[in-house]
Amino acid sequence: MSALPQPTHFTEAEYHALQNGSERKFEYLNGEIVAMVGAKVIHNRVAGNLFVTLYRLLEGSGCEPFNSDQRIYIPTAQAYLYPDVSVVCGQADVMSQGGVEMILNPTLIIEVLSPSTAQYDRTVKLGLYQQLPSLRAYLMVEAESPFMEWYERTALGTWEHHQQRDLHASVPLPIGDLSLPLRDIYKSPTMNP
């Protein structure tokens, strides 16, 4: 017996049925379903530090950070993604599908780069996230060494690209006059950067 060909294109309904019935996370784009796999310790440390630092910085600002379990929906692309960290300022615009909630209006999205996903995060996800009218900045953070690059939406609606490698510097956030210190992102309980 030969195996039947597997479908290569899935509908959104099929994606929701798979995602809502699973404890695993799946992203969806252009009819393709991508299973999210576990990350290295250093990736998780940087993502955790980002979340904790943002939680502290945003206290009282009217903005709220979310970790990688929060799904973002991009209606114009019919894409469902799980960024490492997202921030919503003001009231979250939430859509529910089968009991799973998705945010439609993030202000800030952060992806921690890994060798296997860096190119995808810098190209495909950049283009997808930039379709969100609410998004003011998209940060990409190297896990292995101090390096952040980000795109910030200008008042004219264009995107400016920035980079920072200095561990003692801070990256400005699109929220008030807050900035994100690189030193806090790359620290570990067992060593100081």
SERO-4910 file (N, C-alpha, C, O; in steps of 0.05 Angstrom, whole numbers):
BEGIN
 pado doro    nc1    nc2    nc3   cac1   cac2   cac3    cc1    cc2    cc3    oc1    oc2    oc3
  Met    A     17    -24      0      0      0      0     17     25      0     38     26     13
  Ser    A      9     45    -14     23     70    -14      8     90      3    -17     88      6
  Ala    A     22    109     14      9    129     31     -6    149     13      3    156     -9
  Leu    A    -28    158     23    -43    179      8    -29    205     11    -17    211     32
  Pro    A    -30    222    -10    -17    248     -7    -30    264     15    -54    264     17
  Gln    A    -13    278     30    -23    295     52    -30    322     41    -16    333     24
  Pro    A    -52    334     50    -59    361     41    -37    381     49    -26    379     71
  Thr    A    -31    400     32    -11    420     38    -23    446     45     -9    465     53
  His    A    -49    449     41    -63    474     46    -86    468     66   -102    450     62
  Phe    A    -87    483     88   -107    480    108   -125    505    109   -115    527    105
  Thr    A   -150    501    115   -168    524    118   -164    535    147   -153    521    164
  Glu    A   -174    559    151   -173    570    178   -189    553    198   -181    549    221
  Ala    A   -211    542    188   -228    525    205   -212    500    214   -214    491    237
  Glu    A   -197    488    195   -181    464    201   -159    472    221   -153    456    239
  Tyr    A   -147    495    217   -127    505    236   -138    508    264   -127    498    283
  His    A   -161    521    266   -174    525    292   -181    498    306   -177    495    330
  Ala    A   -191    479    290   -197    453    301   -172    440    312   -173    428    334
  Leu    A   -150    442    298   -125    430    307   -115    444    332   -108    432    352
  Gln    A   -114    471    330   -103    487    353   -120    484    378   -109    481    399
  Asn    A   -146    486    375   -164    486    398   -165    459    411   -172    457    435
  Gly    A   -158    438    397   -158    411    408   -131    401    417   -127    378    423
  Ser    A   -111    419    418    -84    411    424    -72    428    447    -79    451    451
  Glu    A    -54    415    462    -39    430    482    -14    443    469     -2    461    481
  Arg    A     -7    435    445     15    447    431      6    472    417    -18    477    414
  Lys    A     26    489    410     19    514    396     26    511    366     46    499    359
  Phe    A      9    522    349     13    522    321      8    550    310    -10    563    318
  Glu    A     26    558    291     21    583    277      9    576    250     11    554    240
  Tyr    A     -5    596    239    -19    592    214    -14    616    195    -17    639    203
  Leu    A     -6    610    170     -1    630    150     -5    619    123      7    598    116
  Asn    A    -21    632    107    -25    624     79    -32    595     76    -23    581     57
  Gly    A    -48    584     94    -57    557     91    -38    536    102    -43    512    101
  Glu    A    -15    546    113      5    527    124      3    528    154      0    550    166
  Ile    A      6    505    167      6    503    196     34    496    204     46    477    194
  Val    A     45    511    223     72    506    232     72    501    262     62    517    278
  Ala    A     82    477    270     83    470    298    105    486    312    128    487    301
  Met    A     99    497    335    120    511    350    135    491    367    122    474    381
  Val    A    161    492    366    177    473    381    191    487    404    192    512    405
  Gly    A    200    471    423    214    483    446    239    497    438    250    493    417
  Ala    A    248    515    455    271    532    449    294    525    468    290    511    488
  Lys    A    318    535    462    341    531    479    338    547    504    322    566    506
  Val    A    353    539    525    352    553    550    358    582    548    345    599    560
  Ile    A    378    589    532    386    617    529    364    634    516    359    657    524
  His    A    349    622    497    326    635    484    305    641    505    294    663    507
  Asn    A    299    620    521    278    623    542    286    643    564    270    658    574
  Arg    A    312    644    570    322    663    590    318    692    580    308    709    594
  Val    A    326    697    555    323    724    544    294    731    541    286    754    548
  Ala    A    277    713    532    248    719    530    236    724    558    220    742    561
  Gly    A    244    708    577    234    712    605    243    739    616    228    754    628
  Asn    A    269    746    611    279    772    620    264    795    607    258    815    620
  Leu    A    258    792    581    243    813    567    216    817    580    207    839    586
  Phe    A    202    795    585    175    797    597    176    810    625    160    828    630
  Val    A    194    800    642    196    811    669    204    840    669    192    856    684
  Thr    A    223    847    652    232    875    651    209    893    641    204    915    652
  Leu    A    195    884    620    172    900    610    150    902    631    138    923    634
  Tyr    A    145    880    645    124    881    666    130    903    686    112    918    694
  Arg    A    155    904    695    163    925    714    162    953    702    152    971    715
  Leu    A    173    956    678    173    982    665    145    993    660    140   1017    662
  Leu    A    127    975    653    100    984    644     80    988    667     58    997    662
  Glu    A     88    981    691     70    984    713     60   1013    715     75   1032    716
  Gly    A     33   1016    715     20   1042    717     19   1057    690     10   1080    690
  Ser    A     28   1045    669     29   1060    643      4   1056    626      0   1070    606
  Gly    A    -13   1037    634    -37   1031    618    -31   1011    596    -47   1005    579
  Cys    A     -6    999    597      2    979    578      7    953    593     14    953    616
  Glu    A      4    930    579      7    904    591     23    885    573     17    883    549
  Pro    A     44    872    584     59    853    568     46    825    569     32    818    588
  Phe    A     50    810    548     41    782    546     64    765    538     81    773    522
  Asn    A     64    740    547     86    721    540     79    706    514     59    713    501
  Ser    A     95    686    508     92    672    482     67    654    480     63    642    459
  Asp    A     51    652    501     26    637    499      4    654    487    -17    643    481
  Gln    A      8    680    484    -13    697    473    -11    698    442      9    706    431
  Arg    A    -33    689    430    -34    688    401    -43    716    390    -60    729    402
  Ile    A    -30    724    369    -37    749    355    -50    742    328    -40    724    314
  Tyr    A    -72    755    322    -85    751    296    -81    775    278    -85    798    287
  Ile    A    -73    770    253    -69    791    234    -90    787    212    -85    771    193
  Pro    A   -112    801    213   -135    796    195   -128    800    166   -137    784    149
  Thr    A   -112    820    159   -106    825    131    -90    802    118    -90    799     93
  Ala    A    -76    786    134    -60    764    123    -72    737    131    -62    716    123
  Gln    A    -94    737    146   -105    713    158    -83    696    170    -80    672    165
  Ala    A    -67    710    187    -45    697    201    -49    697    231    -59    716    242
  Tyr    A    -41    675    243    -42    671    272    -14    665    281     -2    644    273
  Leu    A     -3    682    298     25    679    306     28    681    336     11    694    350
  Tyr    A     49    669    347     55    670    375     83    684    379    103    670    380
  Pro    A     83    710    381    109    723    386    119    717    414    104    709    431
  Asp    A    145    720    418    157    714    445    145    733    466    140    724    488
  Val    A    142    758    459    131    778    478    114    798    461    122    805    439
  Ser    A     92    806    472     76    827    459     66    846    481     64    838    504
  Val    A     60    870    473     50    890    492     26    903    480     26    911    456
  Val    A      5    906    496    -19    921    488    -22    945    506    -20    943    530
  Cys    A    -26    968    493    -31    993    509    -61   1000    506    -72    999    485
  Gly    A    -73   1006    529   -102   1010    529   -116    984    530   -105    964    539
  Gln    A   -141    984    522   -158    960    522   -150    941    500   -147    949    477
  Ala    A   -146    916    507   -139    895    487   -164    890    470   -186    885    481
  Asp    A   -160    889    444   -181    881    425   -178    851    422   -159    842    408
  Val    A   -196    836    434   -194    807    435   -215    794    418   -238    801    418
  Met    A   -206    774    403   -225    758    387   -222    729    398   -200    720    404
  Ser    A   -245    716    400   -245    688    410   -253    669    388   -272    674    374
  Gln    A   -240    647    386   -246    626    367   -245    599    382   -223    590    390
  Gly    A   -268    587    386   -268    561    400   -257    563    428   -245    544    438
  Gly    A   -261    586    441   -251    589    468   -222    599    471   -213    604    493
  Val    A   -209    601    448   -181    611    448   -181    640    441   -193    648    420
  Glu    A   -169    657    458   -169    686    453   -144    694    438   -122    685    442
  Met    A   -149    713    420   -127    725    403   -129    755    406   -150    767    406
  Ile    A   -106    767    407   -104    797    408   -101    808    380    -86    797    363
  Leu    A   -116    829    374   -115    842    348   -100    868    347    -94    879    326
  Asn    A    -93    879    371    -82    906    372    -56    910    389    -56    927    406
  Pro    A    -36    894    384    -11    898    399      2    924    391      1    933    368
  Thr    A     15    937    410     30    962    406     59    955    400     72    969    384
  Leu    A     69    934    413     97    926    411     98    896    409     84    882    423
  Ile    A    115    886    391    119    857    388    149    852    389    164    866    376
  Ile    A    157    831    403    185    824    406    189    794    399    174    777    409
  Glu    A    208    788    381    215    761    375    244    757    384    261    774    378
  Val    A    250    735    398    277    728    405    287    710    382    274    689    376
  Leu    A    309    718    370    318    704    346    334    679    353    349    678    373
  Ser    A    330    658    338    346    634    340    357    628    312    346    638    292
  Pro    A    379    613    309    390    609    283    370    597    263    372    604    239
  Ser    A    352    581    272    333    568    253    310    587    245    297    582    224
  Thr    A    304    608    260    281    625    254    288    654    248    271    669    240
  Ala    A    314    662    251    321    690    248    314    702    221    302    724    220
  Gln    A    319    688    200    313    698    173    283    702    170    274    722    159
  Tyr    A    267    682    179    238    683    178    227    707    194    210    721    185
  Asp    A    238    710    218    230    732    235    236    760    223    221    779    226
  Arg    A    259    761    210    268    787    198    255    794    172    256    817    163
  Thr    A    242    774    159    229    780    133    199    775    134    184    794    133
  Val    A    191    750    136    163    743    135    147    756    158    127    769    154
  Lys    A    156    751    182    142    761    205    143    791    206    123    804    215
  Leu    A    165    803    198    166    833    197    144    843    180    129    861    188
  Gly    A    141    832    156    120    841    137     92    837    148     74    853    144
  Leu    A     88    815    162     62    809    174     55    828    196     34    840    197
  Tyr    A     74    831    215     69    848    238     64    877    229     48    891    241
  Gln    A     78    886    209     75    914    200     47    919    188     40    942    184
  Gln    A     32    899    183      4    902    173    -15    910    196    -38    918    191
  Leu    A     -6    907    221    -23    913    243    -24    943    248     -3    955    254
  Pro    A    -47    957    244    -48    986    247    -40    995    275    -29   1018    277
  Ser    A    -44    979    295    -37    987    323     -7    986    329      2    998    348
  Leu    A      8    970    313     36    965    319     53    990    316     53   1002    295
  Arg    A     68    996    336     86   1019    335    115   1011    333    132   1027    324
  Ala    A    122    986    342    149    977    340    150    947    340    134    933    353
  Tyr    A    170    936    326    176    908    325    205    904    331    223    913    316
  Leu    A    212    891    354    239    886    362    247    858    357    231    839    361
  Met    A    271    854    347    283    828    344    308    827    361    326    844    359
  Val    A    310    807    378    331    805    399    347    780    395    336    758    395
  Glu    A    373    783    391    391    760    389    392    746    416    394    760    437
  Ala    A    390    720    417    392    706    442    421    701    451    428    702    474
  Glu    A    438    696    431    466    687    437    485    710    444    505    705    458
  Ser    A    479    734    435    497    757    441    481    783    442    460    784    430
  Pro    A    491    803    456    476    828    458    473    842    431    492    854    421
  Phe    A    449    840    421    443    854    395    413    856    392    399    836    393
  Met    A    403    880    389    375    885    383    373    901    358    388    919    353
  Glu    A    354    894    341    347    911    319    317    914    320    302    896    329
  Trp    A    307    937    311    279    942    312    270    961    291    286    977    280
  Tyr    A    245    958    284    231    976    266    210    991    281    194    980    296
  Glu    A    211   1018    277    192   1035    291    176   1051    271    187   1062    252
  Arg    A    149   1051    275    132   1066    257    134   1095    263    131   1104    286
  Thr    A    139   1111    242    141   1140    245    113   1152    245     93   1139    239
  Ala    A    111   1178    250     86   1193    250     74   1193    221     50   1196    218
  Leu    A     91   1189    201     81   1189    173     73   1160    165     63   1157    142
  Gly    A     77   1141    182     69   1113    176     90   1097    163     85   1074    156
  Thr    A    114   1108    159    136   1092    148    151   1079    171    145   1084    195
  Trp    A    169   1061    164    183   1046    185    213   1053    184    226   1052    163
  Glu    A    224   1060    208    252   1065    211    266   1042    224    255   1030    243
  His    A    289   1035    213    304   1012    223    327   1022    242    340   1042    236
  His    A    330   1008    265    351   1016    284    365    990    294    354    968    292
  Gln    A    389    994    305    404    971    316    419    981    341    425   1005    344
  Gln    A    424    962    359    439    969    383    454    944    392    443    922    395
  Arg    A    481    947    396    498    925    405    510    930    433    520    912    446
  Asp    A    509    955    442    522    962    467    506    952    491    483    960    495
  Leu    A    518    934    506    505    922    529    497    942    550    479    937    566
  His    A    510    965    550    504    986    570    484   1007    560    479   1027    573
  Ala    A    474   1002    536    454   1021    524    426   1012    530    421    990    540
  Ser    A    407   1029    523    379   1023    525    365   1028    499    374   1045    483
  Val    A    345   1012    493    329   1015    469    304   1030    476    289   1022    493
  Pro    A    298   1052    462    273   1067    467    248   1051    460    248   1038    439
  Leu    A    228   1052    477    203   1038    471    183   1058    461    185   1082    467
  Pro    A    164   1049    445    144   1068    434    121   1074    454     98   1077    446
  Ile    A    129   1075    479    110   1079    501    121   1100    519    140   1095    534
  Gly    A    110   1124    518    119   1146    535    149   1150    530    158   1151    507
  Asp    A    164   1154    552    193   1158    550    208   1134    561    230   1137    571
  Leu    A    196   1110    560    208   1086    570    229   1075    551    227   1078    527
  Ser    A    249   1062    563    269   1049    547    276   1022    560    273   1018    584
  Leu    A    286   1004    544    292    977    551    322    973    554    336    972    533
  Pro    A    333    970    578    362    966    581    371    938    572    361    918    581
  Leu    A    390    938    554    400    912    544    412    895    567    409    871    567
  Arg    A    425    909    586    437    894    608    416    877    623    423    854    631
  Asp    A    392    887    626    371    871    639    361    847    623    352    827    634
  Ile    A    363    850    597    354    828    579    373    805    578    365    782    575
  Tyr    A    399    811    581    419    790    578    430    780    604    450    765    604
  Lys    A    418    788    627    429    778    652    419    750    658    398    741    647
  Ser    A    433    737    676    426    710    684    430    709    714    447    723    725
  Pro    A    415    692    728    419    691    758    447    681    765    456    685    788
  Thr    A    461    667    747    487    655    753    510    672    744    533    666    751
  Met    A    505    693    728    527    710    719    517    737    712    493    741    707
  Asn    A    535    757    711    528    784    703    541    789    676    565    782    672
  Pro    A    526    801    657    538    806    631    558    829    632    569    837    612
***
